[in-house]
Amino acid sequence: MSVPEKISERRGGLRAWLTGLGLTTVLLALNGVTDRLPMPRPAEAPPSEFSEARAAAVVRVLSEEIGPRVPGMPGHRKAAEHLLGLLRAMPGVEAELQDVTGTYLDGDTMVAYRTQNVVARLAGRRPDALLLSAHYDSTPESSGAADDAAGTAALVEVARALASGPPLENTVLFNLNGAEEYCLCGSAGFLRHRWARDVRGFVNLEATGMGGQSVLFQAGPGSPWLLEAYARAAPRPEGNVLGQDLFAHDLIPAATDGLVYRQAGLPGLDVAFFRDGHAIHSALDRLARLEPGSLQHMGDNALAVTRELAGQPLRAPEAGAPPVFFDVWGRWLVAYGPGAAAAWAIVAGGLAAVATVFAARRARVAPGRIAAGGGIALLSLTLALLVPVALSLVPPYVLGRPHGWYATPWLASAGFGALSLAGALLPRWLWQRRWVARGIPPAQRVLAAWSGGLWVWLCLLVAAQAAGLGTAYLALGWVLGGALGLAAAASVPPRLRALVLYAGWAAGMLLTLNASSALLDLFIPVAGRLPLPFPADPLIALIAALPVAAGALLGLAPVLEGERLGVPLAASALGGALLLGAIASSAPYTPEHPKRMWLEHRQSDAGTQLLFSSWDHPDARGALSAFGDLRSVQGLPGARLRYGRPASSLELLEPRVEVLESRFDEATASRTVRLRFPAGADYLSRVTIPAGVLRGWSLSEELPPSDGAQVLELLGAPDAGWEISLRLAGQEPVPLEFEDYFSARSPEVDAVLSRMPPWTTTNVRFSTHATLKL
């Protein structure tokens, strides 16, 4: 190769690097700019508009004046009465308190519950109704400003705005339900209300974080008219089918009321904001931390979508797979059904085939080189994911420093992203040296690598479509943009080749950045409350590596214009190593991003103890250095209970149960025991029945599926208490475990909390336990 040719190649390689890096910077900036929230409207805003100030006043009462709102506790009743008064004061709104008792199967646990839903009706010209739902209850340790006083307040403000306007065509129902946190029981109870039979669809408002845009994360199934209305009416439509895929495959350790409604055959939309999830289900979930503008964004969209749906025919539920949807810059929502997704995949495959043949002929790229480019692209993708995941094990297992990214999420993106780039570059560098040594021209190197990467994306698209994943749209974007870029690159002068290729690359990268940033925003805080048996570092490394690995699949092809990749490889490896060191040396927790702790004051037959544990994997002992008298606790229910110390007895009643009747049936060799649990100060009672003993009970005809002990929970007792019959095998007495949980305080626990590190937040519960033979 002559000197001028070498200089030209080096310039071409540098031009490609600068183009790719510059475009990446622009896309990152755009992704950040489009994340802005609207300005909150003041309390003096016109009555037809949504006002964050007016809604925030409702949040303030619920979270600051009333506080925790657990079924069966005084705060719960106060919240219901306050909400009922607000709705009844609105002209045209019919509101009532639904006091509902029932049972709900929560996984393998049977829950008997009593709760109060605040149900309201704004009658339209037609009885067909749209249901707006949010829950006003909270966990015992949290005032629940975001989760879900914000959603509740948003619906109160939506109701006020609708009531102040002209009559609606369709009826709008409101279920401010009182029991979501423990068992989704409030929504289950609403379905027994006389108005529920008119519901044709729902919109459910939730929160898994303290701010950000309210994001549509589940839609359908079927009934595309709901999604079309959201896309058409929402002034700032944020949404991504990624959340729907995660919930469908049980990759998020939570559920919403939307699950109950869908199981009843109702289609609907689930909306939540999820940025800053570090505070959810803790004492940090308070109004002062709620991000300004988030409530405005949620309310604007909810009001606009409700008006849209209230003015058109509400169709009957339709069968069909869930739809595909995603937003572009928070300005437009793209939505289509599974049939259209399959059709687009076929179009993309045809376009990729045509572009590959066209480019191969124009640039004389042999099929064998395209196949080699595909193999290198696949190896590059594999290493881009494996390298950061493998090296993420060093901080927790080699250095004993897990979760260094938890309080500084950008370290995860930068550190694991740099290591992913190094992994992606390694096979490219090795193969590039071979191609240069064999004298393969730059155009053939670039187009063979791009074509190979395009076919890897096409294979991923086919696999995602076959698996029924809505997030196949990401692969679709890469294939469509990659095919168009390939066809254009084969037709332009060499100096423009990198530019047109990266123009095709930009569409897939924009969609990938949007989805992956949301994924990190969700999972980094969630890692603080996942009871995993191992550190979450590999999981976060994988999520942080995904956008880099995806972008590198096509994005590294244009840089093969040059002949040297060693410097970028060394730079990314060195940068990744330094950032990995920063992750290992960073304190995982801060007061704003704290370690989540459990403290249980537990009184049982064996004595009274304070039990400490942590929600995430890093051991709780590091947060308990102020206590020298701790001992490891084994054999207690719940994997989180790890350390204990003696404590003073509680001034709380032991679990109370009255045996009203015990009758043995010789024909079935079983005893029917009728029990009464008196109402008391506890909000939750749990009964654990040994495996193989329970033959039936009065709660349902069938028993919950269980390979071990049967668990019954009693939430929010009626005034007369609970009366339940159990059918037990044999005549011999059976040891049953009884537990009661209370919302209380004690000087001893207050003293312990004052000695906890400032970088922790501690959820406290008081419990009494007893074993009774029945």
Protein Blocks (a to p, Z undefined) as FASTA:
>chain_A
ZZklmmmmmmmmmmmmmmmmmmmmmmmmmmmmmmpccddddfkbcfkbccfklmmmmmmm
mmmmnopadehiaklmmmmmmmmmmmmmpghiacddddddddddehjaccdddddddddd
dddfbfbdcdddddfbdcfkbghlmlmmkmmmmmmmmmmmmmmmccdfbdcdddddfblk
lnommmmmmmmpmklmmpgbdcddddfbfedjdddfbgceejlllmmmmmmmmmblcddf
klmmmmmnopagcddfklmmmmnopacdddddfehkllgopaklcfklpcghjlmmmmmm
mmmmmmmmmmcccddddeddddddddehhlaccdddfklmmmmmmmmmmmmmmmmmmmmm
mnopafklmmmmmmmmmmmmmmmmmmmmmmmmmmmmmnopghklmmmmmlmmmmmmmmmm
mmmmmmmmmmmmmmmmnopafklmmmmmmmmmmmmmmmmmmmmmmnopaklmmmmmmmmm
mmmmmmmmmmmcfklmmmmmmmmmmmmmmmmmmmmmmmmmmmmmmmmmcccfbdfklmmm
mmmmmmmmmmmmmmmmmmmmpmbfklmmmmmmmmmmmmmmmmmmpcfbdfklccdddddd
dddfkbccdddddfblbdfklmmmmpmkbccdehiahjklmbdcdddddfbdcdddddfb
dcddfklopacddddddddfbfbdcddddehkagbdfkbmbdcddfbdcddddehiafko
padddddehjbdcddddddddddddfklmmmmmmpcfkbccdddddddddddZZ
